């Protein structure tokens, strides 16, 4: 998660806001406290492949 967010040049807050994840979830994923739920993996994979397209679709 951290590597993806860093590759996109986003802070945790920006990533959470842009892709509509709770900030606390992004923080917990990056700190290793929790893993993304199975239903969250599909959007994360889409973000990793086409971040601009998905961000545009969510705005």
Backbone as XML, in Angstrom:
<?xml version="1.0"?>
<chain id="A" units="angstrom">
  <residue number="1" name="UNK">
    <atom name="N" x="0.825" y="-1.182" z="0.000"/>
    <atom name="CA" x="0.000" y="0.000" z="0.000"/>
    <atom name="C" x="0.869" y="1.245" z="0.000"/>
  </residue>
  <residue number="2" name="UNK">
    <atom name="N" x="1.851" y="1.272" z="0.886"/>
    <atom name="CA" x="2.726" y="2.441" z="0.976"/>
    <atom name="C" x="3.413" y="2.696" z="-0.364"/>
  </residue>
  <residue number="3" name="UNK">
    <atom name="N" x="3.918" y="1.635" z="-0.996"/>
    <atom name="CA" x="4.635" y="1.790" z="-2.262"/>
    <atom name="C" x="3.718" y="2.357" z="-3.341"/>
  </residue>
  <residue number="4" name="UNK">
    <atom name="N" x="2.498" y="1.902" z="-3.398"/>
    <atom name="CA" x="1.538" y="2.413" z="-4.378"/>
    <atom name="C" x="1.273" y="3.888" z="-4.143"/>
  </residue>
  <residue number="5" name="UNK">
    <atom name="N" x="1.017" y="4.239" z="-2.911"/>
    <atom name="CA" x="0.725" y="5.637" z="-2.581"/>
    <atom name="C" x="1.928" y="6.528" z="-2.875"/>
  </residue>
  <residue number="6" name="UNK">
    <atom name="N" x="3.112" y="6.057" z="-2.539"/>
    <atom name="CA" x="4.326" y="6.833" z="-2.810"/>
    <atom name="C" x="4.549" y="6.990" z="-4.316"/>
  </residue>
  <residue number="7" name="UNK">
    <atom name="N" x="4.297" y="5.927" z="-5.063"/>
    <atom name="CA" x="4.458" y="5.991" z="-6.524"/>
    <atom name="C" x="3.537" y="7.042" z="-7.126"/>
  </residue>
  <residue number="8" name="UNK">
    <atom name="N" x="2.370" y="7.204" z="-6.526"/>
    <atom name="CA" x="1.411" y="8.196" z="-6.996"/>
    <atom name="C" x="1.722" y="9.591" z="-6.464"/>
  </residue>
  <residue number="9" name="UNK">
    <atom name="N" x="2.663" y="9.678" z="-5.522"/>
    <atom name="CA" x="3.047" y="10.973" z="-4.972"/>
    <atom name="C" x="1.989" y="11.592" z="-4.082"/>
  </residue>
  <residue number="10" name="UNK">
    <atom name="N" x="1.259" y="10.752" z="-3.363"/>
    <atom name="CA" x="0.158" y="11.234" z="-2.527"/>
    <atom name="C" x="0.452" y="11.007" z="-1.050"/>
  </residue>
  <residue number="11" name="UNK">
    <atom name="N" x="-0.055" y="11.898" z="-0.222"/>
    <atom name="CA" x="-0.031" y="11.664" z="1.217"/>
    <atom name="C" x="-1.129" y="10.655" z="1.542"/>
  </residue>
  <residue number="12" name="UNK">
    <atom name="N" x="-1.121" y="10.164" z="2.768"/>
    <atom name="CA" x="-2.191" y="9.256" z="3.179"/>
    <atom name="C" x="-3.546" y="9.938" z="3.054"/>
  </residue>
  <residue number="13" name="UNK">
    <atom name="N" x="-3.605" y="11.192" z="3.461"/>
    <atom name="CA" x="-4.862" y="11.932" z="3.403"/>
    <atom name="C" x="-5.341" y="12.100" z="1.963"/>
  </residue>
  <residue number="14" name="UNK">
    <atom name="N" x="-4.422" y="12.443" z="1.070"/>
    <atom name="CA" x="-4.787" y="12.635" z="-0.340"/>
    <atom name="C" x="-5.253" y="11.326" z="-0.965"/>
  </residue>
  <residue number="15" name="UNK">
    <atom name="N" x="-4.537" y="10.240" z="-0.677"/>
    <atom name="CA" x="-4.910" y="8.935" z="-1.219"/>
    <atom name="C" x="-6.304" y="8.544" z="-0.733"/>
  </residue>
  <residue number="16" name="UNK">
    <atom name="N" x="-6.538" y="8.691" z="0.564"/>
    <atom name="CA" x="-7.842" y="8.334" z="1.132"/>
    <atom name="C" x="-8.958" y="9.164" z="0.513"/>
  </residue>
  <residue number="17" name="UNK">
    <atom name="N" x="-8.737" y="10.454" z="0.392"/>
    <atom name="CA" x="-9.764" y="11.341" z="-0.165"/>
    <atom name="C" x="-10.008" y="11.027" z="-1.641"/>
  </residue>
  <residue number="18" name="UNK">
    <atom name="N" x="-8.936" y="10.903" z="-2.414"/>
    <atom name="CA" x="-9.073" y="10.693" z="-3.858"/>
    <atom name="C" x="-9.797" y="9.393" z="-4.186"/>
  </residue>
  <residue number="19" name="UNK">
    <atom name="N" x="-9.469" y="8.337" z="-3.442"/>
    <atom name="CA" x="-10.028" y="7.025" z="-3.765"/>
    <atom name="C" x="-11.126" y="6.579" z="-2.800"/>
  </residue>
  <residue number="20" name="UNK">
    <atom name="N" x="-11.546" y="7.509" z="-1.940"/>
    <atom name="CA" x="-12.691" y="7.294" z="-1.050"/>
    <atom name="C" x="-12.522" y="6.114" z="-0.095"/>
  </residue>
  <residue number="21" name="UNK">
    <atom name="N" x="-11.353" y="6.049" z="0.512"/>
    <atom name="CA" x="-11.112" y="5.099" z="1.589"/>
    <atom name="C" x="-11.076" y="5.882" z="2.890"/>
  </residue>
  <residue number="22" name="UNK">
    <atom name="N" x="-11.504" y="5.292" z="3.983"/>
    <atom name="CA" x="-11.329" y="5.979" z="5.264"/>
    <atom name="C" x="-9.834" y="6.160" z="5.552"/>
  </residue>
  <residue number="23" name="UNK">
    <atom name="N" x="-9.464" y="7.335" z="6.009"/>
    <atom name="CA" x="-8.065" y="7.601" z="6.328"/>
    <atom name="C" x="-7.545" y="6.586" z="7.335"/>
  </residue>
  <residue number="24" name="UNK">
    <atom name="N" x="-8.353" y="6.243" z="8.311"/>
    <atom name="CA" x="-7.911" y="5.276" z="9.325"/>
    <atom name="C" x="-7.580" y="3.923" z="8.692"/>
  </residue>
  <residue number="25" name="UNK">
    <atom name="N" x="-8.305" y="3.531" z="7.657"/>
    <atom name="CA" x="-8.013" y="2.265" z="6.976"/>
    <atom name="C" x="-6.672" y="2.332" z="6.270"/>
  </residue>
  <residue number="26" name="UNK">
    <atom name="N" x="-6.423" y="3.418" z="5.555"/>
    <atom name="CA" x="-5.142" y="3.581" z="4.860"/>
    <atom name="C" x="-4.001" y="3.515" z="5.875"/>
  </residue>
  <residue number="27" name="UNK">
    <atom name="N" x="-4.155" y="4.191" z="6.992"/>
    <atom name="CA" x="-3.120" y="4.187" z="8.028"/>
    <atom name="C" x="-2.910" y="2.785" z="8.590"/>
  </residue>
  <residue number="28" name="UNK">
    <atom name="N" x="-3.980" y="2.081" z="8.868"/>
    <atom name="CA" x="-3.874" y="0.727" z="9.424"/>
    <atom name="C" x="-3.255" y="-0.242" z="8.428"/>
  </residue>
  <residue number="29" name="UNK">
    <atom name="N" x="-3.588" y="-0.120" z="7.143"/>
    <atom name="CA" x="-2.993" y="-0.981" z="6.123"/>
    <atom name="C" x="-1.494" y="-0.748" z="6.047"/>
  </residue>
  <residue number="30" name="UNK">
    <atom name="N" x="-1.101" y="0.504" z="6.027"/>
    <atom name="CA" x="0.316" y="0.823" z="5.891"/>
    <atom name="C" x="1.116" y="0.429" z="7.127"/>
  </residue>
  <residue number="31" name="UNK">
    <atom name="N" x="0.509" y="0.512" z="8.286"/>
    <atom name="CA" x="1.211" y="0.170" z="9.520"/>
    <atom name="C" x="1.166" y="-1.330" z="9.810"/>
  </residue>
  <residue number="32" name="UNK">
    <atom name="N" x="0.437" y="-2.071" z="8.988"/>
    <atom name="CA" x="0.362" y="-3.513" z="9.147"/>
    <atom name="C" x="-0.595" y="-3.981" z="10.232"/>
  </residue>
  <residue number="33" name="UNK">
    <atom name="N" x="-1.420" y="-3.074" z="10.736"/>
    <atom name="CA" x="-2.392" y="-3.459" z="11.757"/>
    <atom name="C" x="-3.541" y="-4.262" z="11.159"/>
  </residue>
  <residue number="34" name="UNK">
    <atom name="N" x="-3.888" y="-3.947" z="9.934"/>
    <atom name="CA" x="-4.977" y="-4.640" z="9.241"/>
    <atom name="C" x="-4.588" y="-4.838" z="7.787"/>
  </residue>
  <residue number="35" name="UNK">
    <atom name="N" x="-5.237" y="-5.802" z="7.171"/>
    <atom name="CA" x="-5.095" y="-6.023" z="5.736"/>
    <atom name="C" x="-6.384" y="-5.552" z="5.075"/>
  </residue>
  <residue number="36" name="UNK">
    <atom name="N" x="-6.289" y="-5.091" z="3.836"/>
    <atom name="CA" x="-7.518" y="-4.710" z="3.136"/>
    <atom name="C" x="-8.465" y="-5.912" z="3.034"/>
  </residue>
  <residue number="37" name="UNK">
    <atom name="N" x="-9.740" y="-5.652" z="3.190"/>
    <atom name="CA" x="-10.751" y="-6.704" z="3.049"/>
    <atom name="C" x="-10.739" y="-7.220" z="1.612"/>
  </residue>
  <residue number="38" name="UNK">
    <atom name="N" x="-11.173" y="-8.460" z="1.399"/>
    <atom name="CA" x="-11.182" y="-9.003" z="0.040"/>
    <atom name="C" x="-11.900" y="-8.106" z="-0.969"/>
  </residue>
  <residue number="39" name="UNK">
    <atom name="N" x="-12.990" y="-7.480" z="-0.572"/>
    <atom name="CA" x="-13.718" y="-6.601" z="-1.483"/>
    <atom name="C" x="-12.988" y="-5.312" z="-1.800"/>
  </residue>
  <residue number="40" name="UNK">
    <atom name="N" x="-11.981" y="-4.985" z="-1.022"/>
    <atom name="CA" x="-11.191" y="-3.774" z="-1.246"/>
    <atom name="C" x="-10.030" y="-4.041" z="-2.186"/>
  </residue>
  <residue number="41" name="UNK">
    <atom name="N" x="-9.652" y="-5.296" z="-2.335"/>
    <atom name="CA" x="-8.495" y="-5.624" z="-3.167"/>
    <atom name="C" x="-8.726" y="-5.283" z="-4.638"/>
  </residue>
  <residue number="42" name="UNK">
    <atom name="N" x="-9.929" y="-5.484" z="-5.143"/>
    <atom name="CA" x="-10.205" y="-5.172" z="-6.548"/>
    <atom name="C" x="-10.002" y="-3.693" z="-6.846"/>
  </residue>
  <residue number="43" name="UNK">
    <atom name="N" x="-10.571" y="-2.776" z="-6.052"/>
    <atom name="CA" x="-10.298" y="-1.363" z="-6.314"/>
    <atom name="C" x="-8.818" y="-1.011" z="-6.163"/>
  </residue>
  <residue number="44" name="UNK">
    <atom name="N" x="-8.128" y="-1.616" z="-5.208"/>
    <atom name="CA" x="-6.703" y="-1.319" z="-5.044"/>
    <atom name="C" x="-5.899" y="-1.780" z="-6.256"/>
  </residue>
  <residue number="45" name="UNK">
    <atom name="N" x="-6.246" y="-2.932" z="-6.803"/>
    <atom name="CA" x="-5.571" y="-3.397" z="-8.018"/>
    <atom name="C" x="-5.856" y="-2.467" z="-9.189"/>
  </residue>
  <residue number="46" name="UNK">
    <atom name="N" x="-7.092" y="-1.999" z="-9.289"/>
    <atom name="CA" x="-7.441" y="-1.056" z="-10.356"/>
    <atom name="C" x="-6.664" y="0.245" z="-10.198"/>
  </residue>
  <residue number="47" name="UNK">
    <atom name="N" x="-6.530" y="0.723" z="-8.972"/>
    <atom name="CA" x="-5.764" y="1.947" z="-8.721"/>
    <atom name="C" x="-4.315" y="1.744" z="-9.136"/>
  </residue>
  <residue number="48" name="UNK">
    <atom name="N" x="-3.756" y="0.592" z="-8.830"/>
    <atom name="CA" x="-2.353" y="0.352" z="-9.167"/>
    <atom name="C" x="-2.134" y="0.292" z="-10.673"/>
  </residue>
  <residue number="49" name="UNK">
    <atom name="N" x="-3.154" y="-0.104" z="-11.412"/>
    <atom name="CA" x="-3.010" y="-0.227" z="-12.869"/>
    <atom name="C" x="-3.381" y="1.050" z="-13.612"/>
  </residue>
  <residue number="50" name="UNK">
    <atom name="N" x="-4.446" y="1.716" z="-13.201"/>
    <atom name="CA" x="-4.928" y="2.916" z="-13.901"/>
    <atom name="C" x="-5.395" y="3.955" z="-12.889"/>
  </residue>
  <residue number="51" name="UNK">
    <atom name="N" x="-4.460" y="4.543" z="-12.157"/>
    <atom name="CA" x="-4.853" y="5.452" z="-11.077"/>
    <atom name="C" x="-5.619" y="6.681" z="-11.538"/>
  </residue>
  <residue number="52" name="UNK">
    <atom name="N" x="-5.242" y="7.265" z="-12.664"/>
    <atom name="CA" x="-5.922" y="8.483" z="-13.120"/>
    <atom name="C" x="-7.343" y="8.185" z="-13.569"/>
  </residue>
  <residue number="53" name="UNK">
    <atom name="N" x="-7.532" y="7.072" z="-14.250"/>
    <atom name="CA" x="-8.867" y="6.716" z="-14.729"/>
    <atom name="C" x="-9.813" y="6.477" z="-13.556"/>
  </residue>
  <residue number="54" name="UNK">
    <atom name="N" x="-9.332" y="5.788" z="-12.548"/>
    <atom name="CA" x="-10.195" y="5.507" z="-11.408"/>
    <atom name="C" x="-10.468" y="6.765" z="-10.604"/>
  </residue>
  <residue number="55" name="UNK">
    <atom name="N" x="-9.474" y="7.607" z="-10.433"/>
    <atom name="CA" x="-9.687" y="8.863" z="-9.702"/>
    <atom name="C" x="-10.716" y="9.719" z="-10.429"/>
  </residue>
  <residue number="56" name="UNK">
    <atom name="N" x="-10.640" y="9.757" z="-11.761"/>
    <atom name="CA" x="-11.603" y="10.526" z="-12.542"/>
    <atom name="C" x="-13.006" y="9.972" z="-12.425"/>
  </residue>
  <residue number="57" name="UNK">
    <atom name="N" x="-13.122" y="8.659" z="-12.381"/>
    <atom name="CA" x="-14.437" y="8.033" z="-12.266"/>
    <atom name="C" x="-15.073" y="8.307" z="-10.912"/>
  </residue>
  <residue number="58" name="UNK">
    <atom name="N" x="-14.260" y="8.507" z="-9.899"/>
    <atom name="CA" x="-14.779" y="8.745" z="-8.552"/>
    <atom name="C" x="-15.080" y="10.203" z="-8.269"/>
  </residue>
  <residue number="59" name="UNK">
    <atom name="N" x="-14.603" y="11.092" z="-9.137"/>
    <atom name="CA" x="-14.826" y="12.523" z="-8.861"/>
    <atom name="C" x="-16.138" y="13.015" z="-9.423"/>
  </residue>
</chain>
